[in-house]
Amino acid sequence: MRIGVNASCLLQDKPADTGNIVRELLSGLCRQHPEHSFILFFDQTPPADLQWPANVTTEVIPVKGPQEWRRYIWLEWKLVAALKKHHLDLFLGLDGRIPLRSKTPAHLLITDMGFLHGAAGITVAEQRFLQKNVIKYIHQAKKVIVLSASLKTDVLQYAPEAAGKIEVLKPAVDASYRPLEWEEREEVKETYAGRVEYFAVVGRIHPRNNLMPLLKAFSALKRRLHSNMKLLLIGSSTAAGQEITDGLASYKYRNDVVLLPDTDQETLAKIVAGAYALVYMPRFDGVAMPVYAAMQSEVPVIALEGRAAREAGGEAVLFADPESLEDLADKMCLLYKDEQLRSRLLANIKKADWSVAFEALITD
């Protein structure tokens, strides 16, 4: 088969921000299926570190600005013309969109449905656009692929008619996530946390990730326990999260908050595995990749109550009431004080089977 892919979303993939979900899926698919030809369409020149096997070619179709109308013209006219030129058998919409004007059969990958829940940081205009158009993409797609049972529930509530063509494909966490020996943990703590224990938080500096409530809960822990515990925020800064970044300058415990915006995969894996616990704050993410990473690294998790975190961590996670800042602070203090509780959470970890069936992306 000749398979086209809108690969522009790969340019936003980063280990801490996205878990490199799409990059890993696409890379694995291309390598496991050398009998197929893949044409990857980008809206700007991809970086040189994006290496592909011999059955992959890339094509850049430039877009001249970030405005939504320019994105629409790119998707519905420029990309459609390219698909027609290459006589493709299948198109993969890995960014949650497919060109509605194209007659090429399409499979749609959905990684997030936060717009249904009013997730923080999504503008009203963007929510309206997604609510109006995602239903069209689902209807036109020959197959809809989601990355968790939580996402499947959301899609079927939004588009129940998709029940016959939806499939769950579990993404794999990177192989670099593994438990650390005591000496390795001490080295990580010395490098990134001044030799003290720390909570790790993985994700962009963005309102959607509920970092302001987390900082308030961390303040409560510091006041109550007079602890030297640190908080490591691992992820890129964003324009939407500028208020959070600016607020850290006057935050009382700013010397105990460490920002790590540009970690590579190997470094991220070490920081997660070296943590006393991972704190997972998003409520409406489609798939809780940091929780899966913590499970693979045998690190306990504190999370706001949410379906994706439940699916990823189950009883190895200590859940906090999302409506109660005090409950989050209580759970952080409790885990810090109670080593037996931490041990019980660790004993409940069930590592996922990451034998990914890439075929789900291209088979009917």
Rosetta blueprint (number, residue, H / E / L):
1 M L
2 R E
3 I E
4 G E
5 V E
6 N E
7 A L
8 S H
9 C H
10 L H
11 L H
12 Q H
13 D L
14 K L
15 P H
16 A H
17 D H
18 T H
19 G L
20 N L
21 I H
22 V H
23 R H
24 E H
25 L H
26 L H
27 S H
28 G H
29 L H
30 C H
31 R H
32 Q H
33 H L
34 P L
35 E L
36 H L
37 S E
38 F E
39 I E
40 L E
41 F E
42 F E
43 D L
44 Q L
45 T L
46 P L
47 P L
48 A L
49 D L
50 L L
51 Q L
52 W L
53 P L
54 A L
55 N L
56 V E
57 T E
58 T E
59 E E
60 V E
61 I L
62 P L
63 V L
64 K L
65 G L
66 P L
67 Q L
68 E H
69 W H
70 R H
71 R H
72 Y H
73 I H
74 W H
75 L H
76 E H
77 W H
78 K H
79 L H
80 V H
81 A H
82 A H
83 L H
84 K H
85 K H
86 H H
87 H L
88 L L
89 D L
90 L E
91 F E
92 L E
93 G E
94 L L
95 D L
96 G L
97 R L
98 I L
99 P L
100 L L
101 R L
102 S L
103 K L
104 T L
105 P L
106 A E
107 H E
108 L E
109 L E
110 I E
111 T L
112 D L
113 M L
114 G H
115 F H
116 L H
117 H H
118 G L
119 A L
120 A L
121 G L
122 I L
123 T L
124 V H
125 A H
126 E H
127 Q H
128 R H
129 F H
130 L H
131 Q H
132 K H
133 N H
134 V H
135 I H
136 K H
137 Y H
138 I H
139 H H
140 Q H
141 A L
142 K L
143 K E
144 V E
145 I E
146 V E
147 L L
148 S L
149 A H
150 S H
151 L H
152 K H
153 T H
154 D H
155 V H
156 L H
157 Q H
158 Y H
159 A L
160 P H
161 E H
162 A H
163 A H
164 G H
165 K H
166 I E
167 E E
168 V E
169 L L
170 K L
171 P L
172 A L
173 V L
174 D L
175 A L
176 S L
177 Y L
178 R L
179 P L
180 L L
181 E L
182 W H
183 E H
184 E H
185 R H
186 E H
187 E H
188 V H
189 K H
190 E H
191 T H
192 Y H
193 A H
194 G L
195 R L
196 V L
197 E L
198 Y E
199 F E
200 A E
201 V E
202 V E
203 G L
204 R L
205 I E
206 H L
207 P H
208 R H
209 N H
210 N L
211 L H
212 M H
213 P H
214 L H
215 L H
216 K H
217 A H
218 F H
219 S H
220 A H
221 L H
222 K H
223 R H
224 R H
225 L H
226 H L
227 S L
228 N L
229 M L
230 K E
231 L E
232 L E
233 L E
234 I E
235 G L
236 S L
237 S E
238 T L
239 A L
240 A L
241 G L
242 Q H
243 E H
244 I H
245 T H
246 D H
247 G H
248 L H
249 A H
250 S H
251 Y L
252 K L
253 Y L
254 R H
255 N H
256 D H
257 V E
258 V E
259 L E
260 L E
261 P L
262 D L
263 T L
264 D L
265 Q H
266 E H
267 T H
268 L H
269 A H
270 K H
271 I H
272 V H
273 A H
274 G H
275 A L
276 Y L
277 A E
278 L E
279 V E
280 Y E
281 M L
282 P L
283 R L
284 F L
285 D L
286 G L
287 V L
288 A L
289 M H
290 P H
291 V H
292 Y H
293 A H
294 A H
295 M H
296 Q H
297 S L
298 E L
299 V L
300 P L
301 V E
302 I E
303 A E
304 L E
305 E L
306 G L
307 R H
308 A H
309 A H
310 R H
311 E H
312 A H
313 G H
314 G H
315 E H
316 A H
317 V E
318 L E
319 F E
320 A E
321 D L
322 P L
323 E L
324 S L
325 L H
326 E H
327 D H
328 L H
329 A H
330 D H
331 K H
332 M H
333 C H
334 L H
335 L H
336 Y H
337 K H
338 D L
339 E H
340 Q H
341 L H
342 R H
343 S H
344 R H
345 L H
346 L H
347 A H
348 N L
349 I L
350 K L
351 K L
352 A L
353 D L
354 W L
355 S L
356 V L
357 A L
358 F H
359 E H
360 A H
361 L H
362 I L
363 T L
364 D L
